[in-house]
Amino acid sequence: PVLALVLAQHRCQHLSLSCRAFFWLVSLLLSSLIWFIAVKASDPRDEPLQKGLLIFGVMFSVLLQEVFRFLYYKLLRKAIEGLVALSEDGCSPISIQQMAYVAGVGFGLMSGAFSMINLLADSLGPGTVGIHGDSQLYFLTSAFMTMVLIFLHTFWGILFFHGCEYRRWWEITAVVVMHLAVSGSTFCNPLYVGSLVPSYLLMAAAAAWAYLLSGGSAQNLRRFLLCKS
């Protein structure tokens, strides 16, 4: 509901959400294509090699997603400059902070949608989760991981755009490192504590950081919780 209220305030935000989803799909397509070629060109019986290719594919996909995030920022910057040139008062109808939020939401929603598709495909069977002694919490923990990734992408979008806008490259680096850390933690599965706990801790840190960069403060948070104007 909160997301719907925010996006309903301006039509440009709907367009930005769709464009960001498209950029994420392109990055996924390219990374999947490279991983597919690498797997086909290697020996499928070499398990250590296949595991190494999987790790390479995940890390490469993360880096490619961040490259497309940067390209999308450059595209939005040009679009905002065009809106300012066409406006009568010389002001853009939408700020870069709003664009960053919507872009992060679009990235996160597409990532979550594809994660849920994979889960639904696994749930079709055959077999029963945990029948061979594996964890029976696979679907539950996967749902929690999907949720945290949606939130993280939203916060990462705000942090990344802020770093690009003010030339704070260490903020961009922090986003890339956090993205790599969260994606790499999934290799700890089926030890789900090793992936969920660090991911949620990073989400809390990214949320607080994004809140402060967006102009939030402890006083504003207290007024919000107390329903004060």
N, C-alpha and C positions, 0 to 999 in steps of 0.2 A: 504493500500500500504506500509506504513512504517513497519508494522508487517511482511508482506511478504518479504521485503528486508532483515530484520534482520534474519528471520528464514532461508532464502535461503543461508546464509553464511556458514552453517555447517550442515551436515546430522545428527549429534548427537542431534541437537536442535529439529529436526522433531521427533526423537525418544523420547526425553524428553517430548515434547508436548503431544504425544500420551499416554505415561506412566502416565503423570500427570492427563490427562483426565480420565484414568482408575482408578486412586486412588480416584478421586472425585466421580466417579460413585459408587465405593465400599462404600465410606462413606455415600453417599445418600441412598444406598440400606439398609445398616445396621440401619441408623437412621429411615428410613421409616418403616422398619420391627418392630422396637421397638415401634414406635408410633402406628402402626396398632394393635399390640397386646394389648397395653394399652387401646386403644379405644374399642376394642372388649370385653375386660374384665371389662369395666365400664358400667354404666347406660347411654344409649344414650339420655334419656329424661332429664338428669341432665345438663342443659345448663352451669351453672358456672363450673361444673367439666369438661365438654368438652372443654370449653375455656381455663381452666387451663392446660389440657392435650395438647392443641394446643401450648400454650406458652412453656410448657415443651419440646414439640417436636422440636420447632424451636431452643431453647437454646441448647438442647442436640445435635442437628444437627450441630450447629456452633462449639461446643466444639469437636465433633467427626471429623469435617473437619480439625480443627487445629491439632488434633492428627495425622491424616493422612498426613498433611503437614510436620509434624516433621518426621514421618516415611519415607516420600519420601526424605527428606533432608539426612537422614542417608543412604538411598539406593544410592543416588547420590554421597555421600562422598566416599562410598566404590567403586563405579564405577570409580570415578576420580582417586582414589588411584591405581586402576588396570590399568587405561590408562597410568598413570605416570610410573608404573613398566614396561609396555610393550613398551613405547616410547624410541627412540634412544637417545634423548637429555635430558631425564628425566623431561620433561615438559608435562603438560596436553594440548591436543589440544583445550580444551574449559575450560573457567574459571567458578568458582562457581557463579560469578556474572551473567554470561550469563545464566547458568542453572537456577538461581533464577528468572530471567526475564521470561524465556520461561515457567518455571513451573507455575508462576503466571498467564501468559497468558492462559495456558491450563486450569487452574482452572477457570479463569474468563469466557472463551469461553464456557465451559461445563455448568457453572451456567447460563449464558445468554441463551444458547440453550434451556435448560429446562424451563426457564422462558418464552421464546417465545412460546414454545409448549403449556404451560398452557394458555397463552393469546389466541393463535389460537383456542384452544379447547373451551374457553369461547365465542369467537366471532362467533362460529357456531350457537349459539342460544340455545333455543328459547328466544324471547323477544328482547327488545331494551334497550340499556344502557341509564339510566336516566329517564325511563318512569314512575317510581314511585317516582320521586323527587330526586333520587340519582345523584351524580356528573356524568356529561357526559364526563369528562376528564379521565375516568378510563384507557383507552387504551393508551392515550398519556402519562399520568404520569407513567404508568407501563413501557412504552418504555424508558423513562428517568431514571427510577429506574434500569432497566436492564443494561443500558449503564453505569451508575455510579458503579454498582457492578462489571462489567467487568474490569473497570479501577482500582477499589479498590483492587480486587484480584491480579492484576498485581503488584501494589505498595506493597501490603501486602506480596507478595512472596519475593520481594527484602528485605523488612524490616525483615521478619521472618528469612530468610536465613542468613542475616548479623548478626542477634542476635545469631543464633546458631553457626555461624562460629567463632565469637569472644566472645562467652559465655556472651553476654549481655542479661540476662534474662528479664530485664525490657523492652527491645524492643519487645521480644516475647509476654510479658504480654500486652503491648500497642496494638499489633496487635489483640490479642484475645478480648481485651476490645472494640476496635473499631468495630470489627466484630459483637460482641454482641449488641453494641449500634445501628449499622445500621439495623441489623435484628429486634431488639426490636422496633425501630422507625416505622416499617411498621404496628404495631398494632395501630398506630394513624390514619390510614386510615379509612374512606374516607377523613379525614382531611390531604390532601396530602402535604400541606405546612409543617406539622409536621414531615414528613418523608423525603421529597426531600431536603429541605433546610439544615438540619443537615448533611445529607448524602453527599451533594456536598461540604459543608464546610470541612468535614472530608476528602473528596477526595483531596481537594486542599492542606490540611495540609500533608496528606500522600504522595502526589506527590512531594511536596517540600522536605520532609524528605528523600524520596527515591532518589531524584535527588542529594542531598548533599552526601548521603552515597555512591552513585555510582561514586563519584569524581567530580560532577558538581560544578560550581561556578557561581557567578553573571557575571564574565567576560566572561566565556564560553557561557552563555546564551545570553549576549549582542552580542558576535561575531556571534552566530547562527542566531539571529534575523536580524543582519546586513549583513548576508551572507559573513562573512569574514573567512578566513582560520585560 
